[in-house]
Amino acid sequence: MAAGEHHRFQGAACSSGDSDSLACPAGAFAGAYLGAGAWPREWAERIGYRDELMALGTLRDA
């Protein structure tokens, strides 16, 4: 993800309607495609079950 592009996800998640429901899978797909390093560190540290998800990603990539 280009530097500063994460604001698009933040804006989508914080707007009205079901936007948070749409931003969630969009972020998941972006993370799966670009890797965990694409997210700002303060966001990545708050991902629930982060260690387990990273371990599953490592197994998948093996």
C-alpha positions as CSV (number, residue, x, y, z in Angstrom):
1,M,0.0,0.0,0.0
2,A,1.4,3.4,-0.9
3,A,2.4,5.6,2.0
4,G,-0.7,7.3,3.3
5,E,-3.2,5.2,1.5
6,H,-4.5,3.6,4.7
7,H,-6.6,6.8,5.2
8,R,-9.0,5.5,2.6
9,F,-9.9,2.5,4.8
10,Q,-10.2,4.7,7.9
11,G,-12.5,7.1,6.0
12,A,-14.6,4.3,4.7
13,A,-15.0,2.7,8.1
14,C,-15.9,5.9,9.8
15,S,-18.6,7.1,7.4
16,S,-22.4,6.5,7.8
17,G,-24.4,3.4,6.9
18,D,-22.9,-0.1,6.6
19,S,-19.5,1.3,5.6
20,D,-17.7,-0.3,8.5
21,S,-19.1,-3.6,7.3
22,L,-17.6,-3.0,3.9
23,A,-14.3,-1.6,5.1
24,C,-13.7,-4.7,7.2
25,P,-13.5,-7.2,4.4
26,A,-11.8,-4.7,2.1
27,G,-9.1,-4.3,4.8
28,A,-8.8,-8.0,5.2
29,F,-8.4,-8.5,1.5
30,A,-5.8,-5.7,1.3
31,G,-3.9,-7.2,4.2
32,A,-4.0,-10.7,2.7
33,Y,-2.7,-9.4,-0.6
34,L,-0.2,-6.8,0.6
35,G,0.9,-8.4,3.9
36,A,0.8,-7.3,7.5
37,G,3.6,-4.8,6.9
38,A,1.3,-2.7,4.7
39,W,-0.7,-1.4,7.7
40,P,0.5,1.3,10.1
41,R,2.1,-0.3,13.1
42,E,-0.5,1.2,15.6
43,W,-3.2,-0.5,13.6
44,A,-1.4,-3.8,13.2
45,E,-0.8,-4.0,16.9
46,R,-4.6,-3.8,17.6
47,I,-5.6,-6.7,15.3
48,G,-7.4,-9.3,17.3
49,Y,-5.7,-12.7,17.3
50,R,-2.8,-11.2,15.4
51,D,-0.3,-13.8,16.5
52,E,-2.5,-16.7,15.5
53,L,-3.3,-15.1,12.1
54,M,0.4,-14.5,11.4
55,A,1.1,-18.1,12.3
56,L,-1.6,-19.3,9.9
57,G,-0.1,-17.0,7.2
58,T,3.3,-18.5,7.7
59,L,2.0,-22.0,7.4
60,R,0.1,-21.1,4.2
61,D,3.3,-19.5,2.7
62,A,5.4,-22.6,3.5
